Amino acid sequence: MKDISMNKKLQIKKGEPLYKWVNRIAEHYNLSKEMKDVLSEVSKESYIEGSIDAQKILLKHK
């Protein structure tokens, strides 16, 4: 099976906002505007879902 791990150069940098990371990845792969928008939406939804899950856990263990 082919190793598909992310190039070290493309990994998130310490303190880097998610939107800047997404933009760096999109630029590296020369993604179209449509694909950049898709990547951005996936990132936003993932962040929102993760935040909601974290709130549920905190409330459950309060």
N, C-alpha and C positions, 0 to 999 in steps of 0.2 A: 504494500500500500504506500502511496506517495505521501511524504511528509508535507502537510499544508500549514505548518506553523507560520505565524506572522513574522515577516522580516523585522529584525531588531530596529531598523531605522524607522519603521512604521508604528512601532508600539507607542502607547500613550506615554508622554513625558510627565515627570513629576510636576504636579500643579497645573497641568494643561487642561483647560476647559474641554468638555466633550465636543462642543461644536467646532473647536479649532482642530481637534484630532480627526473628526469626521472630514473636515475640509482638506486636511493634509493627505488623508488616504484617497479622497476623491481626486485631488490634483495628481497624486503619484500615479494613479491608474488611468488618468485622463478620462474620467467619467463624463458622460453627457449631462446636461442640466437636469434632465429627467431622472437619471440614475443618482445624481447628487441629492435631488429632492427625496427620492425613495430612501436612500441611506440616512438622510436627516430624519425622516419620519420614523424609521425603525428605531433610531437612537432615542428620539423623544418618547416614543411609546414604551420602550424598554425602561427608560429612566422613571417614567410615571408609574409603571407597574411595580418596579422595584421599590419606589418610595411608598406606595400603598401597602405593599407586603411588609415593609419595615414598620410602618405605623401599626399594622395589625398585630405584629409580634410584640411590639412595645406595649400596646394596650392589653394584650393577653397576659403579659407577665408583670403587669403593674401591681 
